[in-house]
Amino acid sequence: MNWRQYFDDDNLIALIDTALLRNQELNMMLKEIEISRNEVRARKGEYLPFVGLQAGAGFDKAAEYTRTGACG
């Protein structure tokens, strides 16, 4: 059950939201969890093969009165 469903007082929910947003220890722990997950993904990438596909296109047009433009 979600804690928001448990409490039905809007003011209490707002206070809890504010406390959770401003809790430095909780925010630091969440960042550490995110960092750990990224490290796991990076280590899995070192061992597991992966396939990537990349495409690109480009066009260069030289100015008319330059060495490159005068030749074309």
Summary of the structure (lengths in Angstrom):
residues: 72
radius of gyration: 27.2
end to end distance: 70.8
largest distance: 76.8
contacts: 99
relative contact order: 0.06
helix: 64%
strand: 0%
